[in-house]
Amino acid sequence: MEKDWVNIFTTNQAYLAEIIKDMLADNDIQAVIINKQDSAYITIGDIDIYVKAGNVIKAKYLINKLKN
């Protein structure tokens, strides 16, 4: 990843990563999902969500709001 992208969320559930990415897009925040899960054993590995450094605070706020 380029230097101006920051990992803001990690999960092992692909559906949750997609929900968060869509929620961020709805709030005009570009997000990228990096799936590090093993294709044979999907329970091994993580899925990371990255946003631009300037959007970190807003993105984390929205994720916390979604979780609560």
Secondary structure, 3 states (H helix, E strand, C coil): CCCCEEEEEEECCHHHHHHHHHHHHHCCCCEEEEECCCCCCCCCCCEEEEEEHHHHHHHHHHHHHHHC
